[in-house]
């Protein structure tokens, strides 16, 4: 038989489950046969290997907690997961992630991200994938510069008109992709028309719906954090984050910069708060795509290759 009673073992199980507090007392086990017929030898002074056992007094725990920042202390003392409390993007630093506006080179790959709404403003974010290489989870990707943004109301036709005007201001007519919130993009209105369909009718092309599989929100946050990490670029011989925001183009009280820096989890639900959510959603949609830069020459070569294959296919059918 073991040298301790069943009540003591019940206490230890309760400690493991977090039902009672034992002041961090240390235990040692030696199981002779498999559960449930096992007999366990336990001592509170030392174990058979000679390790001295003991406990951490409450005063020691308090001293340790004082060394932690408020969010980590809440995690360790109250069991609130740190990554699901406080700011979503703690990595953001105004000295690193905000740049002085400059004309985006014509050769950079333009991308746009849209968080549409029926009853309030639609958020339209403009970005460029540069040739500057970075790594995202071990894969080669390219640095993204967010250079402008629009808050839009009115009809879809008016929205499209304003988007085309801003594109012209930045010297391009069509982006590589317009990433649209899938939930609203597929949403059927009373008249049976979706945002994707209406934008298509308004001559907004290259639309792709955002990824929205279970777990994609937190995965998107993880990928955005990877983009926000500073990385060295051999092309520019400098260290920069993989994602940056233009000071003027993304500024303002209702701009992407303010929303990104204030985007946070709800401590009760451990989900992102609705407040400040729209612009971070736009950023997340693009991060999930992990765009790779292609120069205009590369794009022209791809198009030419497709056309050549189509011509060859038509010619083979005629034979």
C-alpha positions in Angstrom: 0.0 0.0 0.0 1.1 3.6 -0.4 2.3 5.7 2.5 -0.4 8.4 2.2 -4.2 8.4 2.5 -6.8 8.9 -0.3 -7.8 12.3 1.0 -4.3 13.6 0.4 -4.4 12.4 -3.2 -7.8 14.0 -3.7 -6.3 17.3 -2.5 -3.5 17.0 -5.1 -6.1 16.3 -7.9 -8.0 19.4 -6.7 -4.8 21.5 -6.9 -4.2 20.3 -10.4 -7.7 21.2 -11.4 -7.3 24.6 -9.8 -10.1 24.0 -7.3 -8.0 24.6 -4.1 -4.7 26.4 -3.3 -1.8 24.6 -1.7 0.8 27.4 -1.7 2.7 25.9 -4.5 3.7 22.8 -2.6 5.9 20.4 -4.5 5.2 16.6 -4.8 7.0 13.6 -6.1 5.5 10.4 -7.5 6.7 6.9 -8.4 4.1 4.8 -10.2 4.6 1.0 -9.9 1.9 -0.2 -12.3 -0.4 1.5 -14.8 -3.5 3.5 -13.9 -6.0 2.8 -12.3 -4.4 0.1 -10.2 -1.3 2.1 -9.6 0.3 2.6 -6.2 2.1 5.9 -5.7 4.9 6.7 -3.3 5.0 10.4 -2.3 6.9 12.5 0.1 7.0 16.2 0.8 10.6 16.3 2.0 12.6 14.6 -0.7 12.2 12.2 -3.6 14.2 9.0 -4.4 16.5 10.9 -6.7 17.5 13.1 -3.9 15.7 16.3 -5.0 14.7 18.4 -2.1 11.0 19.5 -2.3 9.3 22.4 -0.8 6.9 25.3 -1.6 6.9 29.0 -2.6 5.6 31.3 0.1 2.9 33.8 -0.8 5.4 36.6 -0.2 7.7 35.1 -2.9 4.8 34.9 -5.4 3.9 38.5 -4.7 7.5 39.6 -5.3 7.6 37.7 -8.6 4.3 39.2 -9.8 5.7 42.7 -9.2 8.3 42.0 -11.9 5.7 41.5 -14.6 3.9 44.1 -16.8 0.2 44.5 -16.1 -1.0 42.3 -19.0 1.4 39.4 -18.2 0.5 39.6 -14.5 -3.2 39.3 -15.4 -2.3 36.2 -17.5 -0.3 34.4 -14.7 -2.3 35.5 -11.7 -5.9 35.3 -13.1 -5.5 32.9 -16.1 -6.4 35.5 -18.8 -4.4 34.6 -21.9 -2.1 37.5 -22.7 -2.5 37.2 -26.5 -6.3 37.6 -26.1 -6.2 40.7 -23.9 -5.1 44.3 -24.4 -3.9 45.6 -27.8 -4.0 43.2 -30.7 -0.9 44.6 -32.3 1.5 45.5 -29.4 4.4 45.5 -31.9 3.3 48.8 -33.4 5.7 51.6 -32.9 5.2 55.1 -34.4 8.9 55.5 -35.0 9.1 52.3 -37.0 5.7 51.7 -38.7 4.8 55.2 -39.9 6.7 56.7 -42.9 6.7 60.2 -44.5 4.5 60.1 -47.6 6.3 59.7 -51.0 5.1 59.1 -54.5 4.6 55.3 -54.9 6.8 54.1 -57.9 4.7 53.1 -60.9 6.4 49.7 -61.1 5.2 48.7 -57.6 2.3 46.3 -57.5 -0.9 48.0 -56.4 -3.4 46.3 -54.1 -6.6 47.5 -52.4 -8.6 46.1 -49.5 -12.3 46.9 -48.8 -14.5 46.5 -45.7 -17.9 47.5 -47.1 -21.0 48.4 -45.1 -24.6 49.1 -46.0 -25.6 51.5 -43.2 -22.3 53.2 -42.5 -19.0 54.2 -44.2 -17.2 51.8 -46.4 -13.4 51.5 -45.7 -11.2 51.4 -48.8 -7.4 50.9 -48.1 -4.8 51.4 -50.8 -1.4 49.7 -50.7 1.6 48.7 -52.8 3.7 45.6 -52.7 7.3 46.7 -53.2 10.2 44.6 -54.7 11.8 44.7 -51.2 12.0 41.1 -50.0 11.0 39.9 -46.5 10.3 36.6 -44.9 6.9 35.5 -43.5 7.1 32.2 -41.7 10.1 31.2 -43.7 8.6 32.1 -47.1 9.8 34.9 -49.3 7.3 37.7 -49.5 7.5 41.5 -50.1 7.2 44.6 -48.0 3.8 46.4 -48.2 3.3 50.1 -48.0 -0.1 51.4 -47.1 -0.2 54.8 -48.8 -3.8 56.1 -48.9 -7.3 55.4 -47.6 -10.9 56.5 -48.3 -14.0 56.6 -46.1 -16.9 56.3 -48.5 -20.7 56.8 -48.4 -23.4 57.0 -51.0 -24.3 54.7 -53.9 -21.9 52.0 -55.1 -21.5 54.0 -58.3 -20.4 57.1 -56.3 -18.0 54.9 -54.3 -16.5 53.5 -57.5 -16.1 57.0 -59.0 -14.2 58.2 -55.9 -11.9 55.1 -56.0 -11.1 55.6 -59.7 -10.3 59.3 -58.9 -7.8 58.3 -56.2 -6.2 55.7 -58.5 -5.7 58.4 -61.1 -4.1 60.7 -58.5 -1.6 57.9 -57.8 -1.0 57.3 -61.5 -2.6 53.9 -62.1 -6.0 52.6 -63.3 -6.2 49.0 -62.2 -4.7 47.2 -59.1 -3.4 43.7 -59.0 -6.3 42.8 -56.7 -9.2 44.3 -54.7 -9.6 42.1 -51.6 -13.2 42.3 -50.4 -14.7 41.2 -47.1 -16.3 37.8 -48.0 -19.1 38.1 -45.5 -20.4 41.3 -47.1 -19.2 40.5 -50.6 -21.4 37.4 -50.7 -24.2 39.0 -48.7 -27.4 39.2 -50.7 -29.5 42.3 -50.2 -33.3 42.4 -50.4 -33.1 42.9 -54.2 -30.8 39.9 -54.5 -27.5 41.7 -55.3 -24.2 41.3 -53.5 -21.5 43.9 -52.9 -19.2 41.9 -55.2 -21.9 42.0 -58.0 -22.6 45.7 -57.5 -18.9 46.6 -57.6 -18.5 44.5 -60.7 -21.4 46.4 -62.4 -19.6 49.7 -61.4 -16.5 48.5 -63.3 -14.4 47.6 -60.2 -12.5 44.5 -61.3 -9.9 42.1 -60.0 -12.0 41.4 -57.0 -11.2 38.5 -54.8 -13.1 37.6 -51.6 -11.2 37.5 -48.3 -10.4 34.2 -46.6 -12.9 33.4 -43.9 -12.5 29.8 -42.8 -12.8 29.0 -39.1 -9.7 30.4 -37.3 -8.8 32.8 -40.1 -9.2 35.9 -37.9 -6.6 34.8 -35.3 -4.4 33.4 -38.1 -4.7 36.8 -39.9 -3.6 38.6 -36.7 -0.6 36.2 -36.5 0.4 37.0 -40.1 0.0 40.7 -39.6 2.3 40.5 -36.5 4.9 38.8 -38.7 4.6 41.6 -41.3 5.0 44.2 -38.5 8.3 42.6 -37.4 11.4 44.6 -38.5 13.5 42.8 -41.2 16.6 43.6 -43.1 16.3 44.3 -46.8 19.4 43.8 -49.0 17.8 45.9 -51.8 17.5 49.0 -49.7 20.3 48.0 -47.2 18.1 48.9 -44.2 15.9 47.3 -41.5 12.2 48.1 -41.7 9.0 46.3 -40.8 7.3 44.3 -43.5 4.3 46.6 -43.4 4.3 50.4 -43.1 1.7 53.2 -43.0 1.9 56.6 -44.7 1.7 59.5 -42.1 -0.7 61.6 -44.1 -2.4 59.1 -46.4 -3.3 56.8 -43.4 -3.6 59.5 -40.7 -6.5 61.3 -39.1 -9.0 60.6 -36.3 -10.7 58.0 -38.4 -7.7 56.8 -40.3 -6.0 53.4 -40.5 -3.1 54.4 -38.2 -5.3 55.4 -35.3 -7.4 52.3 -35.7 -4.5 50.0 -35.9 -2.8 51.5 -32.8 -6.1 51.3 -30.8 -7.4 47.9 -32.0 -7.8 45.7 -28.9 -9.4 42.6 -27.5 -12.5 42.6 -25.3 -11.4 41.2 -21.9 -14.8 39.6 -21.4 -15.2 37.8 -24.8 -11.5 37.6 -25.6 -12.5 38.6 -29.2 -11.5 41.9 -31.0 -13.7 44.8 -30.1 -15.9 46.2 -32.8 -14.5 49.7 -32.1 -11.5 50.4 -34.3 -12.0 47.1 -36.2 -12.7 48.2 -39.7 -9.2 49.3 -40.9 -7.4 46.4 -39.1 -9.8 44.1 -41.0 -8.7 45.6 -44.3 -5.1 45.0 -43.3 -5.8 41.4 -42.2 -7.5 40.6 -45.5 -4.4 41.4 -47.4 -2.0 39.8 -44.9 -3.8 36.5 -45.4 -3.1 36.7 -49.1 0.6 37.2 -48.6 1.1 38.8 -52.0 4.4 38.3 -53.9 5.7 41.2 -56.0 5.6 40.9 -59.7 7.0 43.7 -61.9 5.0 45.0 -64.9 7.5 43.2 -67.1 6.8 39.9 -65.3 3.0 40.5 -65.6 3.4 41.2 -69.4 5.4 38.0 -69.8 2.7 36.0 -68.0 0.0 37.5 -70.1 2.0 36.8 -73.3 2.6 33.2 -72.2 -1.1 32.6 -71.6 -2.0 34.1 -75.0 0.6 31.9 -76.8 -0.8 28.8 -75.1 -4.3 29.8 -76.1 -3.2 30.3 -79.7 -1.5 26.9 -79.7 -4.6 25.2 -78.3 -6.8 26.8 -80.9 -4.4 25.8 -83.7 -4.3 22.2 -82.4 -8.1 21.9 -82.5 -8.2 23.0 -86.1 -5.9 20.2 -87.2 
